[in-house]
Amino acid sequence: MASRFARFAEFVQDTDNDAVAAGALGALALVGAFVGFLVTSPYTSVFLAGFLVAVGYSWLRHQELAARGVTLAMTVSTVVILALITFFIFYEAWPILQAESGTVFGIWVPGLELFTTTAWTPAQANKQYSMLPMIQGTVLVTIIATVVAGPLGVAAALFISEIAPPAVREVVKPGVEILAGIPSIVYGFLGFTVLSPWASDAFSLVGQGTYLFVGIVVGLMALPTVVSVAEDAINSVPESMKSGSLALGTTDWQTMTAVTIPTAFSGVSAAVLLGVGRAIGETMAATVMLRNTPTIAEPLYNVFYGFETLTSLIAANYGSSSGLQKDALFVAGCILFVTVLVLSIGSQLIERRMDRKVGGVE
């Protein structure tokens, strides 16, 4: 801290006074606008105007310093906003965590009953807000989506990077990326109007909506993410390793399976994890295709019925919920937030491991 403060003091000494004054004014105005927005102050626009004036003056007189200051301010704002969103989600979920608490071996555990009961009955006299039915649905959909997106995504990335001629690559790669631009509601509508009726007739199901076909649709939605990240990982494998393998007399396929994939395995795993994160957080496709009735499927691995996921629960109930039911929806959001956060951190750690393995940036 002392060294950083010394560097900051040296920077202030070496910088023009008007640039320092404009930077300080802009920082104070930005903080004031942020606080004013949180407390809904009528002076928020005044602070925002002061920030814009400071940035405009700095941009005209000290463009490089202004660019550094603005990018720093945006980075700090992103971190602060993320922290506030996290705090808000857990703050709103706290009342029901407190109300549905329990004890384990004499230790108070907030929200324990949310995970030890199996009923979601907010409209009955004996209200229960179990998360287990939605967790089961989310897990089943995620597993199926991973089984679909993982092998297909890695195979497509390998084809685009190592096998396809340049002319084919220029067509296939943009085509895969276009899939990411299709709204999720369109995927859900196609699943509801095409896959669900077919599944009802083929498997003699009562009603529409199965975890199996929701997982297939969500897996197809996650494909662009898996393909893009996996392709980057495969392309990062040094060409000298591939050439050395081919020089020893191996075939292209043997080189891909024995050198390319094992070397890029960390990055490929990160790609699958990111695809899983997309599957967990998918909302509209699951909401459109499922029955939206919080019930645990029997047996637990029964994928030929579909009831509810955490995301579809929030989408179907947020408009009409209040009180503890609304707080329970925030608990579902907390579960999703923590799960996706863990997957995201895990994928970054795996990518960092791959960079060290292939001699990339530490």
N, C-alpha and C positions, 0 to 999 in steps of 0.2 A: 504493500500500500504506500509506503514511504517513497519508493522509487517511482511509482506511478504518479504520485502527487508532485514529485520533483520534475518529472517529464511534463506534466500539465503546466506547472509554473513556468518552465522554460518555454513551452509553446506559447503561453500568453505573453511572455516577454518579447518573443521574436515576431509576434503578429501585430499588425497595425491596430491602433486603438479603436478606430471606427469599426473594424471587422470584429474585434472582441465585443464591443458594445452592441453591435447588431446581432451577434450570436447569442449574447446573454439576453437581450430583449426578446429574440425569437424563442429561446428556450422557455423563458418565463411566460410569454404569451401562449405558447403551446400547452404548458402545464395548466395555465389558467383556463384555457378553452376546454381542456380535458376535464378538469374539476367542475367547471361550469356546466358541461354536458351531463355529468353524473348527477349534479344537484338540480338540473333543469333551470339554470340561472338565465335571466334575460340578457345578461352581459356576455354570454358565450360567443356571440357573433362579433362582439368588440374585440375580445381576445384573439379570435381567429383572424380578424382583419389585421390586428397588430402583428401576428405571426407572418401573414402573407406579405405585409409591408417590409418586415425585416428580411425575409427571404428574397424579396424582389430587389431590395437595396444591395444585399450581399451578392446577389447573382450579377448585378451590373458592375460592382466594384471589385469583388473578390470571388470570381466564379468557382475556382477550384475549392476554396474553403467552404463556399455555400453548398456545393455538391456533397462534400464530405459531411457537413452538418446535417443536411436534409436526409441523407441515407442513414446516418446514425440515429436521427430522430425517428425515422420510420421503423428501423430495427427495434429500438427500445419500445416504441408504441406497440409493435406486434407482440413482443414479449409481455408487456403490461396487459394488453387486451386478452391474451391467452390466459394469463393468471387470473384476471377478473372473471372470465367465463368459467374457469375451473372453480373458483370460489363461489360463484353464483349457483352453479349446478349443485354442488355439495351443500351449500347453505339452504337451498330450497328443498333438498331431500332430507335434511336433518330432522324436521318434525316427525315424519313417519318412522325414521330410523330410531328415534327416541321412543315413540309410542309402541313400536313393535319390537322392542328390545327383549333380551332374555339373559339368562346366566348359564355359564358352562363352567363347572367345577368352582362355583363361587365367583367367577369373573363376569362382570357385566359386559355384554356384547350388544352394541346397537344394531337394530334391524335383524336380529337373529330369527324372529318368527317369519320374516319375509322369505326365508330359505329353508324353513322346517315344515311349513304347511304347503298344501298343494292346490288350494282353491283361490280363485279370484272372484270375489262376490261383493263388489262395492255397493250394490243396490239393495242388499239384504240387511236385515236387522243385525245379524252377526257378520260384520264386515271383515273380509280377509283380503289381503293384497299379496298373494304369493307370487314370487318371481320365477318359481321353478318351471311352470308350463312354458313360459316364454324363453327361458334359458334352454330348455330342451329343444324347442323349435329352432332357436338360433344355432345351437350346436349342430343339429342334423343338417340344416340348410348349408351351414359353413363347411361341414365335412364333404357333402356332395359337391358343392361348388369347387372346393379344392381339388377333389378327384377329377373334376371336369377341366378346370382351368390349368392345373399344374402340368399334367402330361401334354395336353394340347398346346399350351403356351410355350413350354420348353421346346417341344418338337418344332413348332412354328418358328421360334427364334433361331433354332439350329439350322432350319432350312433357309431362312432369310440370310443368315450370316455366312453359312458355310457351303451351301449346296446350290442355291438359286443363282442362275445367270443374272448379270446386271439388269438386263431388260425386264426379267420377271420380278426382280427385287424392287425395281422402281414402281411396279404396279401393285405388288402384294403388300409392301410395307405401308403405303398410304391407305390402302384398303382396310388393313387391320386397325390403323389409327382412327379411321372414320367411325369404326364401331364404338369408340369411346365418346363420340359426339352425339350418338343417338340417345334421346332422353330415356330414363329408366321406366317412365310410365308407358312408353311405347313397347319396351320389352315385356312389361307386365301385361299389357293389353293383348299382345300376340300370344303370350302364354295362356291368358285367360280364355281367349277365343279359339285357339288352335290346340294347344297341348292339353289343357284341362278337360275339354269335352272328349278328346280322343282317349285320355286316360280313364275317364269315367266309363266309357263304353268298353274299352279293352280289358279293364280290371274289375268291372262290375262294382264300381265305387258308388257310395251314396253321396251325392253332392260333388262339388268341384273343389279343387285345391289339394295338392299333395306336396309334402316336403321334397319328394324326389324331383318333381318337375320344377318347383321353385328353385331348388338347388342347381338344376341344369341351366335354367335361365340366368340365374345370378352368376354361375360359372362362365357362361358366355359373355356376360357383361364385364367380368374381371379379366377376360382374355387380353385386351389391349395393354393393360398394366403389366401383366406377366410377360407378354411378348416383348414389350419395349425395354423393361429392366433386364430381362434375361438376355436379350440381344446385346445390350451394352456390356453386360458381364462377359459374354462370349467374345465380343470384339476386343475386350481388354486383355485377352490372353496373348502374350508375345508371339509374334509370327515366327520367331526363331525356334520356339518350342515345337510348333507344328512342323516347320521345315526339317528340324532335326529328326522328328519321328518319321516323316516320309522318307528321309535319307537312309533310315535304317531298314527300309523295305516294307513298311506297313502300308496298308491301304488307307484311303481317305476315311472310310468308316471306322477302321481301327484307331486312326488318329483322333477322330472326334470322340469316340467312346473311351479311349484310354488316356488321352491327353487333354483335349479341349474341355470336355464336361467335368472331369475331376478337378482341373485347375480352376475352372469358373464355378465350381459347385457352391461356394459361399454366395456369390452374386446371384446365382440361379435360385438358391434357397431364399435369399432376400426378395427376389421377384415373386416367388410363391407366397411369401408372408405378406407382401403388399397386396397381392390379389386376395388373400384371405381377409385382410383388413377391409377391402372393398366389399367383400361378401358379407361380412358381419354388419357393416354400416348401411347396407342396402335397405331402402324403405319402400318405395312405391311399387316395385315389382312384387314384393312379398305381400303388401297390403292388398293389391288388386287380386292376386291369385289365391290367397288363403281365406279360410272361413272366418277369421277374426273372432274366434271363441276360445278363451284361455282354458285349455284342457290339456292334460298330459296324455300323450298317445300311449296306447298299450298294445304290445309291449313297447319298451322305451325306444327300441330301434326300428319301430314301424314307420317307414317313410312313405307308405301309401295313403296316409291321411295327413292333412295339414291343418293346424289350428291357429297358431299365433307365434310371432317372434317378438323380440324386444322392440324392434323398429316399427313393426306393424301395430303393436300395442300403442305406442306413442302417437302414430299417425291417425289411428282410428278413434282415440279418446281425448286428445288434447283440447279439442274445441268445446267439449261438454263437461270436462272434469272440473272438480273443485275440491277444496279441503285436502284430506289425506289421500284421496285418489289422485289428485294432481301431484302431490308430493311423491306418490308411488311412481308416477311417470318419470319424475326426476331421478328416482333411484334406478330405473331402467336406463336412463341416460348416463348415470354414473357408471353403471356396469359396462355399457358400450364404450364410454370414454376411456376407462381404465384398460379395457381389453385392447382397443385399437392403439392406445398409447404404448402398451407393452409390446405389441407386434411391431409398431413403428420403430421403437428403440432397438428391438431385437434385429430388425432388418438392417438398421444402420450399423450396428455392431458387426453383423455378418459381412456387410459390404466393406467395412474397415479391415476386417480380417482378410478378405480377398485382396484388397489393395496391398497389404503387407506381403501376402503370399506370392503375388506376381510381381513384386518389386515396384508397386505404385507409391503414391504419396502416403506418408504416415499420418 
